[in-house]
């Protein structure tokens, strides 16, 4: 059977925030590559390298957030099951 999951306002806010972080990271990467190739100003080269790194980090954070959220949900499920088992043992 399929379990339909309803998303709360907090879940939707996290999803939107994650997408915005990935978009911002992609923009930083594209803009930094543009600055490195088109603009030959050596004073801005280190700035564009830093911008590229921040963009990659932002995308990594946005994509890893999904895995972190999934792991938290699994841990909550395991904790709930353990609580039920402990309650049964206490009753006996």
Order of alpha helices (4+ residues) and beta strands (2+ residues): alpha-alpha
